[in-house]
């Protein structure tokens, strides 16, 4: 067996809907089922999703849009200074850039302000608003922030500043008092689509100000839309599709510079370019320094400045990666030492000196490792406060649960899966206690096992180039439209090997009798030692087309593997017993020995996991359910092996069957051999075996050991007497069968045992164990059913 890393849940699909979409839209059943699983189960919705053109909603359906546009136009006409107040992540940077470009195009006197993560924290703050007032600002427009700024909005009113809030984060129970709040989730909103990113809301304001859809802003709006992990449906899908296409031919000097520095081929730009190249570099600036740098990169029209800014951002990203690695190591140590997962369903950890700009990434890494809702805090003992970032798991709504602790969190915001907060140091322990109690009430043991949702189970014969090419119609992929993940169940391994310089990756070819499929598992190389070549495997992953030397063929990027049945690993012929420690997985392993001398001499490190089985009672007492069982040396009989596995279902069997010497290649005399030897003794009288035994054996092509064996058998059958090396045939001996001799029986049984266990083929040995294990399983099931 090989357990999967996560729980695999295959979405159920209505076959009637799949067939209807496949027939009506002339698409493959694979793509049709993916559409149904995404809730696109009507011809109209599916057709629009796949082939839809412009479908942007009227921006004035957003509550407050008319008030905001009128006030901004008034400011433009009066050359009144406008301040855009943004956020320091990729969504905030792109939101700020979109509105800066829009207002500049319209002739506004506009500037932007993004707070420093370390000195000011998230969102609007009173000091910044007061400074803006001193600078003569009468109109502030927030982007990707502000919905929680109740106090700051009151300050703006006191200062005579008109405040327009554009945001997409979850509104709290009390909304700020502002000139206008443009928010798709506003309690009084009638807007058809509620899942816009911060940049999506800024884009809608730009649309209203321009009086048309601003096509030139798609390449910027796509950055925040994908980076902020919002649902890629409806308008977000349109922004993403158009933005990625425009980005391929972008003339934005700054974006071209950073993409070139990162080695990105413009024609290969897709959603992963945003997620793994652009967004991390933009976010790194705001995490370590001032995010102004990223906005300047997007706004600059100077190639030299763009190159300089791009290099600075790239360097900051590398620094950010190093800092994240260091803090993650320290955070893991903190969990293991002080807050073990055995007693903490929610991890709340912190340390002085942890960079507040990257703790959100660290929280994500801890969730990945421990699969627990996690809050990572930067502790400031001088101010007596902690700033934190939180990430969650399915089933535990962060925003909802943190909302029950509002009195401990003077500043917090976010959504169900991520949040940020500030609190007093003295309240950290109370927050930890409360969240753990809430998790105790809401989460079950199963909730702490990571889940992988799969679109469907597919057959190899249905994975062909035309189907995979059609999958591209679903792109770009992201939230609510993830890259399709499929299950391929119980297929044979045609080939398996480790690849890569350090053999860290896995390459397989699987077969189901009708078709083959190549698969690559990055970082899964170690699994090659845990999968028997004859096992049937199930695998999950993403389908793609591999292009190499102008040859195109389907492949799967493997995310996880599973072997449902027990596995046999054949290490027969190994001469060193203690080498097994490196081949048998540590988890739940048992080393079985039948020879006491071997048991006494086994490596001390393996002693605690070793069991000596000397008789049937020992075998019956063995507890090896779902264990990795190593059969170290040779058993005395098959019967003892049968008893050993009765009522057990091993995960794996590692067959070593170490034996110092073998009886298999020594001659086992036949009845004809015994008949000739008896006649020889009868004809030649007493024989001195010490003097003449070797001559007789060589004459017949036997070993001297064979001759002594036959002599001992005759002695046990009372056919001869052996005295001081002389063998003499008895007269009048009773006729007896060779099987009456214990020596003969032992020799035959050892020969047969070695033939079946030591010198059989892999398939023969596997078949014997299969029969034993299957019989025990059927017996157990029958007993269970009877009870």
VEXNULO-604882 format. One line per 5 residues: number of its first residue (from 1); their letters; for each residue x, y, z of C-alpha. Coordinates in nm, 3 decimals. Layout:
! VEXNULO-604882
NUM = a = X:Y:Z; ...
! end
This chain:
! VEXNULO-604882
1 = xxxxx = 0.000:0.000:0.000; 0.095:0.362:-0.043; -0.122:0.622:0.126; -0.203:0.942:-0.059; -0.090:1.269:0.096
6 = xxxxx = -0.444:1.410:0.090; -0.805:1.301:0.085; -0.920:1.266:-0.274; -1.275:1.378:-0.335; -1.406:1.335:-0.689
11 = xxxxx = -1.690:1.569:-0.770; -2.006:1.392:-0.875; -2.126:1.490:-1.220; -2.472:1.468:-1.373; -2.411:1.255:-1.684
16 = xxxxx = -2.728:1.385:-1.849; -2.605:1.745:-1.823; -2.261:1.643:-1.949; -2.406:1.469:-2.253; -2.637:1.763:-2.322
21 = xxxxx = -2.351:2.017:-2.318; -2.124:1.789:-2.521; -2.389:1.749:-2.791; -2.512:2.109:-2.800; -2.170:2.278:-2.789
26 = xxxxx = -1.984:2.008:-2.985; -1.724:1.965:-2.710; -1.566:1.656:-2.559; -1.730:1.493:-2.255; -1.414:1.578:-2.059
31 = xxxxx = -1.461:1.953:-2.106; -1.839:1.925:-2.066; -1.801:1.757:-1.726; -1.556:2.026:-1.614; -1.809:2.294:-1.703
36 = xxxxx = -2.084:2.118:-1.509; -1.855:2.087:-1.207; -1.801:2.464:-1.219; -2.172:2.529:-1.204; -2.193:2.608:-1.574
41 = xxxxx = -2.461:2.352:-1.643; -2.678:2.530:-1.898; -2.597:2.574:-2.265; -2.619:2.953:-2.229; -2.385:2.983:-1.928
46 = xxxxx = -2.137:2.732:-2.069; -2.134:2.898:-2.413; -2.078:3.240:-2.258; -1.798:3.105:-2.038; -1.619:2.942:-2.331
51 = xxxxx = -1.688:3.182:-2.614; -1.840:3.496:-2.456; -1.737:3.841:-2.579; -1.753:4.170:-2.390; -2.003:4.147:-2.111
56 = xxxxx = -1.908:4.415:-1.861; -2.184:4.536:-1.633; -2.291:4.896:-1.610; -2.054:5.053:-1.350; -2.336:5.274:-1.226
61 = xxxxx = -2.507:4.967:-1.083; -2.249:4.995:-0.806; -2.394:5.198:-0.521; -2.225:5.536:-0.486; -2.071:5.537:-0.833
66 = xxxxx = -2.265:5.840:-0.952; -2.163:6.041:-0.643; -1.799:5.939:-0.683; -1.780:6.023:-1.054; -1.944:6.363:-1.004
71 = xxxxx = -1.705:6.455:-0.723; -1.396:6.340:-0.916; -1.499:6.532:-1.227; -1.558:6.839:-1.013; -1.206:6.806:-0.873
76 = xxxxx = -1.057:6.761:-1.221; -1.230:7.070:-1.355; -1.115:7.277:-1.055; -0.756:7.140:-1.074; -0.808:7.031:-0.717
81 = xxxxx = -0.540:6.789:-0.586; -0.659:6.431:-0.552; -0.490:6.164:-0.341; -0.524:5.795:-0.419; -0.472:5.594:-0.102
86 = xxxxx = -0.370:5.236:-0.185; -0.247:4.915:-0.032; 0.098:4.756:-0.043; 0.018:4.422:-0.210; -0.013:4.335:-0.579
91 = xxxxx = -0.386:4.411:-0.579; -0.332:4.746:-0.408; -0.041:4.840:-0.637; -0.234:4.755:-0.954; -0.546:4.933:-0.818
96 = xxxxx = -0.341:5.245:-0.747; -0.181:5.227:-1.093; -0.516:5.187:-1.271; -0.664:5.494:-1.106; -0.344:5.698:-1.144
101 = xxxxx = -0.338:5.633:-1.519; -0.711:5.705:-1.549; -0.701:6.036:-1.364; -0.384:6.149:-1.539; -0.548:6.072:-1.874
106 = xxxxx = -0.842:6.287:-1.768; -0.614:6.577:-1.671; -0.639:6.545:-1.295; -0.391:6.681:-1.044; -0.336:6.346:-0.879
111 = xxxxx = -0.084:6.171:-0.659; -0.084:5.848:-0.463; -0.001:5.735:-0.114; 0.065:5.380:0.006; 0.126:5.334:0.379
116 = xxxxx = 0.441:5.166:0.505; 0.361:4.819:0.628; 0.601:4.847:0.922; 0.547:5.202:1.050; 0.180:5.249:0.960
121 = xxxxx = 0.028:4.907:0.905; -0.264:4.809:0.687; -0.529:5.052:0.566; -0.600:5.421:0.612; -0.452:5.583:0.922
126 = xxxxx = -0.519:5.909:1.100; -0.164:6.048:1.071; -0.164:6.004:0.693; -0.502:6.173:0.660; -0.391:6.467:0.875
131 = xxxxx = -0.075:6.505:0.666; -0.284:6.499:0.349; -0.504:6.776:0.489; -0.198:6.985:0.566; -0.089:6.935:0.204
136 = xxxxx = -0.417:7.080:0.081; -0.588:6.752:-0.013; -0.967:6.778:-0.018; -1.044:6.450:-0.196; -0.906:6.106:-0.105
141 = xxxxx = -0.996:5.793:-0.300; -0.904:5.464:-0.137; -0.836:5.158:-0.354; -0.834:4.799:-0.226; -0.876:4.928:0.127
146 = xxxxx = -1.093:5.143:0.352; -1.406:4.941:0.423; -1.298:4.895:0.788; -1.168:5.251:0.834; -1.456:5.378:1.051
151 = xxxxx = -1.236:5.599:1.269; -1.027:5.730:0.981; -1.339:5.820:0.783; -1.459:6.025:1.079; -1.120:6.202:1.089
156 = xxxxx = -1.145:6.279:0.717; -1.485:6.440:0.770; -1.349:6.638:1.063; -1.063:6.760:0.841; -1.300:6.863:0.561
161 = xxxxx = -1.180:6.589:0.327; -1.424:6.416:0.096; -1.357:6.041:0.116; -1.444:5.795:-0.160; -1.386:5.433:-0.058
166 = xxxxx = -1.337:5.165:-0.323; -1.276:4.823:-0.172; -1.368:4.456:-0.198; -1.280:4.316:0.146; -1.558:4.189:0.369
171 = xxxxx = -1.765:4.476:0.512; -1.795:4.480:0.891; -2.112:4.542:1.090; -2.044:4.917:1.092; -1.952:5.097:0.769
176 = xxxxx = -1.741:5.413:0.752; -1.920:5.743:0.690; -1.791:5.862:0.352; -1.898:6.060:0.049; -1.928:5.731:-0.140
181 = xxxxx = -1.853:5.367:-0.077; -1.808:5.169:-0.398; -1.812:4.805:-0.297; -1.974:4.509:-0.477; -2.069:4.356:-0.140
186 = xxxxx = -2.217:4.674:0.006; -2.525:4.577:0.208; -2.742:4.788:-0.025; -2.566:4.677:-0.343; -2.761:4.550:-0.646
191 = xxxxx = -2.445:4.487:-0.848; -2.471:4.156:-1.042; -2.118:4.038:-0.959; -1.988:4.050:-0.603; -1.639:3.895:-0.640
196 = xxxxx = -1.436:4.178:-0.794; -1.078:4.224:-0.672; -0.973:4.564:-0.542; -0.836:4.642:-0.886; -1.165:4.527:-1.036
201 = xxxxx = -1.351:4.792:-0.836; -1.093:5.055:-0.940; -1.138:4.937:-1.300; -1.516:4.989:-1.275; -1.457:5.343:-1.148
206 = xxxxx = -1.222:5.398:-1.443; -1.490:5.262:-1.677; -1.743:5.509:-1.540; -1.496:5.800:-1.565; -1.393:5.716:-1.923
211 = xxxxx = -1.750:5.641:-2.026; -1.634:5.316:-2.185; -1.441:4.999:-2.103; -1.075:5.107:-2.069; -0.908:4.841:-2.284
216 = xxxxx = -0.557:4.976:-2.217; -0.592:4.903:-1.845; -0.661:4.531:-1.878; -0.290:4.441:-1.860; -0.267:4.609:-1.520
221 = xxxxx = -0.607:4.501:-1.386; -0.520:4.137:-1.455; -0.230:4.152:-1.208; -0.441:4.222:-0.900; -0.730:4.008:-1.022
226 = xxxxx = -0.516:3.694:-1.042; -0.278:3.779:-0.756; -0.560:3.836:-0.507; -0.714:3.494:-0.576; -1.065:3.617:-0.647
231 = xxxxx = -1.320:3.408:-0.833; -1.228:3.394:-1.202; -1.584:3.410:-1.327; -1.797:3.680:-1.483; -1.612:4.013:-1.507
236 = xxxxx = -1.302:3.875:-1.340; -1.274:3.614:-1.614; -1.307:3.883:-1.880; -1.042:4.098:-1.713; -0.811:3.798:-1.682
241 = xxxxx = -0.856:3.678:-2.042; -0.817:4.020:-2.199; -0.543:4.122:-1.958; -0.325:3.820:-2.035; -0.366:3.871:-2.409
246 = xxxxx = -0.276:4.239:-2.380; 0.018:4.161:-2.153; 0.173:3.947:-2.427; 0.199:4.256:-2.647; 0.234:4.512:-2.368
251 = xxxxx = 0.406:4.841:-2.441; 0.426:4.928:-2.072; 0.796:4.999:-2.021; 0.803:4.891:-1.658; 0.617:4.564:-1.704
256 = xxxxx = 0.832:4.475:-2.005; 1.147:4.539:-1.800; 1.048:4.317:-1.507; 0.925:4.037:-1.735; 1.246:4.045:-1.938
261 = xxxxx = 1.459:4.040:-1.624; 1.264:3.735:-1.503; 1.326:3.558:-1.835; 0.962:3.544:-1.940; 0.880:3.477:-2.305
266 = xxxxx = 0.598:3.725:-2.381; 0.413:3.473:-2.598; 0.412:3.222:-2.314; 0.247:3.457:-2.065; -0.042:3.301:-1.875
271 = xxxxx = -0.200:3.316:-1.530; 0.107:3.146:-1.380; 0.322:3.436:-1.502; 0.120:3.660:-1.274; 0.109:3.416:-0.982
276 = xxxxx = 0.473:3.310:-0.983; 0.662:3.596:-1.150; 0.493:3.936:-1.139; 0.294:3.916:-0.815; 0.580:3.786:-0.596
281 = xxxxx = 0.809:4.065:-0.713; 0.546:4.334:-0.660; 0.454:4.192:-0.321; 0.819:4.169:-0.218; 0.852:4.548:-0.243
286 = xxxxx = 0.561:4.609:-0.007; 0.674:4.332:0.227; 1.027:4.467:0.275; 1.019:4.838:0.181; 0.772:5.090:0.035
291 = xxxxx = 0.532:4.969:-0.233; 0.568:5.305:-0.408; 0.853:5.145:-0.602; 0.616:4.899:-0.773; 0.368:5.172:-0.868
296 = xxxxx = 0.652:5.381:-1.009; 0.762:5.084:-1.222; 0.416:5.058:-1.380; 0.382:5.435:-1.430; 0.732:5.518:-1.556
301 = xxxxx = 0.794:5.617:-1.916; 1.174:5.617:-1.880; 1.344:5.291:-1.995; 1.650:5.349:-1.777; 1.438:5.410:-1.471
306 = xxxxx = 1.230:5.102:-1.554; 1.543:4.886:-1.574; 1.672:5.021:-1.243; 1.338:4.970:-1.069; 1.301:4.618:-1.212
311 = xxxxx = 1.646:4.518:-1.085; 1.571:4.659:-0.743; 1.242:4.468:-0.726; 1.408:4.145:-0.837; 1.676:4.181:-0.568
316 = xxxxx = 1.413:4.249:-0.303; 1.228:3.935:-0.409; 1.540:3.722:-0.360; 1.593:3.880:-0.020; 1.230:3.811:0.065
321 = xxxxx = 1.272:3.444:-0.025; 1.573:3.409:0.206; 1.392:3.581:0.494; 1.086:3.359:0.448; 1.300:3.044:0.461
326 = xxxxx = 1.468:3.155:0.785; 1.146:3.254:0.961; 0.971:2.936:0.846; 1.243:2.723:1.003; 1.214:2.917:1.329
331 = xxxxx = 0.834:2.896:1.319; 0.841:2.518:1.274; 1.077:2.491:1.570; 0.838:2.706:1.775; 0.543:2.480:1.688
336 = xxxxx = 0.731:2.160:1.765; 0.866:2.284:2.098; 0.584:2.494:2.241; 0.260:2.451:2.046; 0.240:2.093:1.914
341 = xxxxx = -0.049:2.006:1.686; -0.156:1.732:1.926; -0.293:2.003:2.156; -0.344:2.295:1.916; -0.613:2.288:1.651
346 = xxxxx = -0.529:2.649:1.566; -0.165:2.757:1.564; -0.099:3.105:1.703; 0.276:3.168:1.720; 0.496:3.474:1.722
351 = xxxxx = 0.845:3.603:1.783; 1.023:3.932:1.817; 1.209:4.027:1.501; 1.001:3.830:1.254; 0.953:4.048:0.948
356 = xxxxx = 0.589:4.159:0.946; 0.596:4.181:0.569; 0.646:3.810:0.507; 0.463:3.643:0.796; 0.161:3.584:0.572
361 = xxxxx = 0.376:3.366:0.347; 0.513:3.186:0.653; 0.157:3.125:0.774; 0.074:2.968:0.437; 0.378:2.740:0.463
366 = xxxxx = 0.276:2.629:0.811; -0.077:2.553:0.691; 0.077:2.348:0.412; 0.293:2.155:0.661; 0.052:2.110:0.953
371 = xxxxx = -0.288:2.172:0.792; -0.412:2.386:1.078; -0.557:2.739:1.076; -0.249:2.947:1.153; -0.170:3.296:1.277
376 = xxxxx = 0.191:3.415:1.265; 0.272:3.725:1.469; 0.546:3.984:1.466; 0.595:4.079:1.831; 0.696:4.431:1.934
381 = xxxxx = 0.769:4.422:2.310; 0.843:4.796:2.328; 0.499:4.893:2.200; 0.336:4.590:2.359; 0.163:4.489:2.036
386 = xxxxx = 0.164:4.201:1.789; 0.092:4.227:1.417; -0.023:3.910:1.253; -0.123:3.738:0.933; -0.358:3.441:0.930
391 = xxxxx = -0.433:3.161:0.685; -0.700:2.896:0.723; -0.823:2.557:0.603; -1.156:2.446:0.461; -1.423:2.441:0.729
396 = xxxxx = -1.284:2.720:0.947; -1.400:3.068:0.841; -1.129:3.306:0.963; -1.326:3.626:0.922; -1.630:3.483:1.098
401 = xxxxx = -1.432:3.336:1.388; -1.206:3.637:1.433; -1.516:3.855:1.433; -1.622:3.686:1.758; -1.298:3.817:1.911
406 = xxxxx = -1.333:4.178:1.793; -1.271:4.324:2.137; -0.922:4.169:2.126; -0.854:4.295:1.773; -0.863:4.674:1.738
411 = xxxxx = -0.751:4.632:1.377; -0.834:4.331:1.166; -0.974:4.250:0.826; -0.979:3.982:0.560; -1.200:3.697:0.446
416 = xxxxx = -1.274:3.334:0.518; -0.929:3.199:0.427; -0.691:3.488:0.509; -0.678:3.782:0.746; -0.450:4.041:0.900
421 = xxxxx = -0.469:4.184:1.251; -0.310:4.387:1.529; -0.358:4.314:1.898; -0.202:4.371:2.239; 0.062:4.124:2.351
426 = xxxxx = -0.135:4.053:2.664; -0.428:3.933:2.450; -0.236:3.680:2.236; -0.286:3.391:2.477; -0.658:3.470:2.508
431 = xxxxx = -0.694:3.481:2.129; -0.520:3.143:2.101; -0.749:2.991:2.363; -1.067:3.125:2.206; -0.979:3.016:1.853
436 = xxxxx = -0.887:2.669:1.972; -1.220:2.637:2.151; -1.401:2.749:1.835; -1.204:2.499:1.628; -1.288:2.226:1.879
441 = xxxxx = -1.657:2.296:1.821; -1.642:2.331:1.443; -1.377:2.089:1.315; -1.363:1.709:1.316; -1.055:1.486:1.295
446 = xxxxx = -1.118:1.444:0.923; -1.106:1.821:0.871; -0.736:1.813:0.957; -0.655:1.585:0.667; -0.584:1.797:0.357
451 = xxxxx = -0.838:1.764:0.079; -0.782:1.754:-0.294; -1.097:1.807:-0.495; -1.089:1.632:-0.830; -1.297:1.717:-1.132
456 = xxxxx = -1.348:1.362:-1.244; -1.211:1.011:-1.290; -1.087:0.961:-1.645; -0.990:0.661:-1.854; -0.660:0.666:-2.042
461 = xxxxx = -0.839:0.611:-2.373; -1.020:0.945:-2.327; -0.697:1.141:-2.278; -0.601:1.245:-2.629; -0.465:1.558:-2.797
466 = xxxxx = -0.796:1.698:-2.919; -0.948:1.675:-2.570; -0.646:1.841:-2.410; -0.638:2.119:-2.670; -1.003:2.185:-2.590
471 = xxxxx = -0.915:2.226:-2.221; -0.751:2.558:-2.310; -1.099:2.698:-2.369; -1.142:2.696:-1.991; -0.835:2.911:-1.926
476 = xxxxx = -0.732:3.134:-1.759; -0.743:2.927:-1.444; -0.773:3.047:-1.088; -1.021:3.064:-0.801; -1.354:2.892:-0.882
481 = xxxxx = -1.200:2.786:-1.213; -0.896:2.587:-1.103; -0.674:2.396:-1.336; -0.858:2.068:-1.389; -0.734:1.788:-1.166
486 = xxxxx = -0.828:1.435:-1.262; -0.807:1.089:-1.112; -0.666:0.797:-1.309; -0.746:0.484:-1.114; -0.576:0.145:-1.087
491 = xxxxx = -0.349:0.144:-1.389; -0.035:-0.062:-1.447; 0.316:0.073:-1.437; 0.484:0.022:-1.772; 0.790:0.215:-1.658
496 = xxxxx = 0.904:0.407:-1.351; 1.229:0.586:-1.272; 1.378:0.879:-1.087; 1.490:1.177:-1.292; 1.671:1.507:-1.236
501 = xxxxx = 2.022:1.590:-1.121; 1.947:1.485:-0.764; 1.691:1.219:-0.861; 1.420:1.423:-0.688; 1.155:1.382:-0.958
506 = xxxxx = 0.952:1.088:-1.081; 0.889:0.977:-1.438; 0.630:0.709:-1.511; 0.445:0.553:-1.801; 0.110:0.403:-1.705
511 = xxxxx = -0.100:0.161:-1.904; -0.452:0.021:-1.878; -0.431:-0.231:-2.159; -0.574:0.008:-2.418; -0.356:0.319:-2.392
516 = xxxxx = -0.039:0.460:-2.239; 0.018:0.794:-2.068; 0.340:0.964:-1.961; 0.352:1.124:-1.619; 0.596:1.349:-1.433
521 = xxxxx = 0.588:1.410:-1.060; 0.809:1.698:-0.950; 0.953:1.637:-0.604; 0.807:1.285:-0.595; 1.124:1.093:-0.679
526 = xxxxx = 1.140:0.929:-0.336; 0.813:0.746:-0.411; 0.994:0.528:-0.665; 1.136:0.333:-0.370; 0.789:0.291:-0.220
531 = xxxxx = 0.613:0.151:-0.526; 0.662:-0.206:-0.639; 0.700:-0.222:-1.019; 0.409:-0.467:-1.054; 0.168:-0.261:-0.845
536 = xxxxx = -0.139:-0.097:-0.986; -0.136:0.270:-0.899; -0.391:0.547:-0.884; -0.272:0.899:-0.952; -0.408:1.251:-0.956
541 = xxxxx = -0.281:1.555:-1.138; -0.316:1.804:-1.419; -0.334:1.696:-1.782; -0.123:1.877:-2.039; 0.041:1.842:-2.379
546 = xxxxx = 0.412:1.766:-2.387; 0.594:1.910:-2.688; 0.945:1.783:-2.760; 1.129:1.773:-3.092; 0.807:1.864:-3.275
551 = xxxxx = 0.631:1.563:-3.121; 0.317:1.637:-2.920; 0.161:1.386:-2.685; -0.057:1.387:-2.372; 0.099:1.378:-2.028
556 = xxxxx = -0.002:1.430:-1.668; 0.173:1.638:-1.405; 0.136:1.408:-1.104; 0.038:1.567:-0.772; -0.014:1.254:-0.566
561 = xxxxx = -0.006:0.875:-0.591; -0.175:0.588:-0.414; -0.144:0.210:-0.414; -0.455:0.053:-0.268; -0.338:-0.307:-0.231
566 = xxxxx = -0.045:-0.452:-0.038; 0.292:-0.450:-0.212; 0.579:-0.698:-0.238; 0.939:-0.577:-0.256; 1.188:-0.842:-0.361
571 = xxxxx = 1.530:-0.816:-0.195; 1.615:-1.187:-0.206; 1.985:-1.246:-0.246; 2.092:-0.963:-0.014; 2.395:-1.076:0.184
576 = xxxxx = 2.393:-0.805:0.452; 2.107:-0.818:0.701; 2.168:-0.475:0.850; 2.139:-0.297:0.513; 1.760:-0.325:0.537
581 = xxxxx = 1.732:-0.014:0.753; 1.780:0.198:0.440; 1.518:0.024:0.227; 1.221:-0.029:0.460; 1.020:0.289:0.543
586 = xxxxx = 1.046:0.384:0.909; 0.673:0.423:0.965; 0.517:0.119:1.133; 0.785:-0.124:1.025; 0.850:-0.469:1.170
591 = xxxxx = 1.161:-0.682:1.111; 1.074:-1.052:1.139; 1.352:-1.303:1.212; 1.322:-1.681:1.250; 1.682:-1.756:1.350
596 = xxxxx = 1.785:-1.669:1.708; 2.150:-1.620:1.616; 2.050:-1.367:1.350; 1.815:-1.197:1.598; 2.088:-1.169:1.861
601 = xxxxx = 2.333:-1.019:1.612; 2.104:-0.770:1.438; 2.198:-0.403:1.442; 2.118:-0.241:1.776; 1.929:0.040:1.600
606 = xxxxx = 1.689:-0.217:1.452; 1.652:-0.429:1.763; 1.350:-0.241:1.900; 1.163:-0.300:1.573; 1.266:-0.666:1.541
611 = xxxxx = 1.060:-0.970:1.641; 1.182:-1.328:1.679; 0.933:-1.587:1.550; 1.038:-1.941:1.646; 0.712:-2.131:1.645
616 = xxxxx = 0.346:-2.112:1.550; 0.248:-1.955:1.882; 0.492:-1.669:1.821; 0.345:-1.625:1.473; -0.012:-1.615:1.608
621 = xxxxx = 0.085:-1.346:1.862; 0.236:-1.118:1.596; 0.056:-0.783:1.554; 0.136:-0.648:1.210; -0.186:-0.497:1.074
626 = xxxxx = -0.106:-0.245:0.797; 0.263:-0.271:0.884; 0.569:-0.264:0.660; 0.694:-0.618:0.728; 1.051:-0.721:0.647
631 = xxxxx = 1.105:-1.098:0.637; 1.471:-1.088:0.726; 1.583:-1.451:0.721; 1.451:-1.784:0.600; 1.146:-1.936:0.776
636 = xxxxx = 1.142:-2.298:0.890; 0.816:-2.365:0.702; 0.544:-2.216:0.489; 0.299:-2.290:0.765; 0.465:-2.043:0.997
641 = xxxxx = 0.439:-1.776:0.727; 0.072:-1.852:0.673; 0.000:-1.816:1.043; 0.206:-1.498:1.051; -0.028:-1.331:0.801
646 = xxxxx = -0.358:-1.481:0.912; -0.600:-1.200:0.998; -0.347:-0.931:0.903; -0.345:-0.700:0.607; 0.014:-0.583:0.564
651 = xxxxx = 0.088:-0.260:0.387; 0.407:-0.396:0.235; 0.617:-0.712:0.254; 0.991:-0.685:0.205; 1.122:-1.033:0.122
656 = xxxxx = 1.490:-1.082:0.209; 1.489:-1.446:0.322; 1.855:-1.432:0.417; 2.015:-1.779:0.429; 2.382:-1.853:0.488
661 = xxxxx = 2.383:-2.169:0.275; 2.133:-2.328:0.040; 2.015:-2.685:-0.007; 1.854:-2.600:-0.337; 2.158:-2.660:-0.558
666 = xxxxx = 2.273:-2.976:-0.383; 2.147:-3.299:-0.540; 1.821:-3.434:-0.400; 1.847:-3.810:-0.472; 1.563:-3.975:-0.659
671 = xxxxx = 1.435:-4.329:-0.600; 1.661:-4.444:-0.886; 1.961:-4.305:-0.699; 1.864:-4.492:-0.383; 1.798:-4.812:-0.585
676 = xxxxx = 2.145:-4.806:-0.744; 2.317:-4.737:-0.411; 2.127:-5.022:-0.241; 2.234:-5.259:-0.521; 2.594:-5.144:-0.496
681 = xxxxx = 2.599:-5.215:-0.122; 2.440:-5.553:-0.178; 2.701:-5.648:-0.441; 3.015:-5.505:-0.280; 2.950:-5.578:0.086
686 = xxxxx = 3.062:-5.353:0.369; 3.219:-5.029:0.247; 3.451:-4.793:0.427; 3.287:-4.460:0.350; 3.586:-4.268:0.479
691 = xxxxx = 3.818:-4.432:0.226; 3.591:-4.507:-0.068; 3.292:-4.274:-0.033; 3.448:-3.995:-0.242; 3.533:-4.244:-0.524
696 = xxxxx = 3.179:-4.381:-0.533; 3.027:-4.031:-0.537; 3.253:-3.913:-0.819; 3.176:-4.225:-1.018; 2.808:-4.133:-1.009
701 = xxxxx = 2.861:-3.756:-1.041; 2.736:-3.693:-0.689; 2.878:-3.489:-0.408; 3.015:-3.672:-0.105; 2.744:-3.492:0.094
706 = xxxxx = 2.480:-3.666:-0.121; 2.629:-4.006:-0.047; 2.635:-3.939:0.326; 2.274:-3.816:0.309; 2.162:-4.142:0.138
711 = xxxxx = 2.352:-4.348:0.390; 2.180:-4.165:0.678; 1.837:-4.224:0.520; 1.914:-4.602:0.487; 2.020:-4.603:0.849
716 = xxxxx = 1.696:-4.438:0.965; 1.495:-4.691:0.761; 1.694:-4.971:0.931; 1.834:-5.093:0.598; 2.199:-5.063:0.705
721 = xxxxx = 2.426:-5.032:1.002; 2.699:-4.773:1.013; 2.986:-4.842:1.249; 3.310:-4.640:1.259; 3.262:-4.530:0.897
726 = xxxxx = 3.175:-4.880:0.767; 2.830:-4.918:0.612; 2.683:-5.271:0.603; 2.357:-5.382:0.446; 2.124:-5.559:0.687
731 = xxxxx = 1.979:-5.893:0.584; 1.607:-5.945:0.606; 1.529:-5.572:0.628; 1.160:-5.484:0.602; 1.042:-5.293:0.297
736 = xxxxx = 0.978:-4.924:0.386; 0.905:-4.598:0.206; 1.173:-4.328:0.181; 0.925:-4.080:0.330; 0.953:-4.272:0.659
741 = xxxxx = 1.296:-4.115:0.705; 1.294:-3.784:0.896; 1.617:-3.681:0.722; 1.462:-3.746:0.381; 1.144:-3.555:0.472
746 = xxxxx = 1.344:-3.257:0.602; 1.561:-3.245:0.290; 1.260:-3.260:0.058; 1.067:-2.995:0.251; 1.368:-2.760:0.265
751 = xxxxx = 1.423:-2.806:-0.106; 1.058:-2.733:-0.178; 1.059:-2.436:0.062; 1.361:-2.279:-0.104; 1.215:-2.348:-0.448
756 = xxxxx = 0.889:-2.174:-0.356; 1.025:-1.886:-0.148; 1.386:-1.825:-0.239; 1.419:-1.930:-0.603; 1.068:-1.867:-0.734
761 = xxxxx = 0.996:-1.579:-0.970; 0.865:-1.250:-0.836; 0.519:-1.322:-0.977; 0.512:-1.671:-0.823; 0.608:-1.538:-0.481
766 = xxxxx = 0.357:-1.252:-0.509; 0.088:-1.500:-0.610; 0.154:-1.718:-0.305; 0.134:-1.421:-0.067; -0.175:-1.291:-0.250
771 = xxxxx = -0.351:-1.619:-0.187; -0.257:-1.627:0.182; -0.353:-1.265:0.243; -0.674:-1.286:0.040; -0.782:-1.597:0.227
776 = xxxxx = -0.723:-1.422:0.560; -0.913:-1.114:0.443; -1.208:-1.322:0.321; -1.211:-1.514:0.649; -1.204:-1.191:0.847
781 = xxxxx = -1.486:-1.043:0.637; -1.693:-1.359:0.679; -1.647:-1.353:1.057; -1.733:-0.983:1.070; -2.045:-1.040:0.862
786 = xx = -2.148:-1.336:1.079; -2.098:-1.134:1.400
! end
